Amino acid sequence: MSLPNCPKCESEYVYQDQAMLICPECAYEWNPNDTSEDDDVFVVNDSNGTQLEAGDKVTFIKDLKVKGSSQVLKVGTKATINRIIEGKDHELDCKLSTGGEMMVTAKFVKKA
């Protein structure tokens, strides 16, 4: 009986433990009968724990200094999320109510 390669690291050294398959190289465990792909979904939450999506309107919860400028974005500044980017320090690409666009970290905003 041949077992499938690990879906995370593509290792061929997978072994079975009851209903679960286990990869000894990356320690990933999965059920081969489970067809849900929810593990790969990137979720971003605001400061209150509310899930954010593209198109949501958010407000800043603290004054933020703009790097490389003397400008400060004040508490309560409103923005609209254009897209959410995975793997960056600043997850949200936002259009500000003042007309500019800026990358913002999700922990400094709350959903409006």
Secondary structure, DSSP 8 states (H G I E B T S, - for coil): ------TTT--S--EEETTEEE-TTT--EE-TT----GGG---EE-TTS-EE-TT-EEEESS-EE-TTSS-EE-TT-EEEEEEE-TTSSS-EEEEETTS-EEEE-GGGEEE-
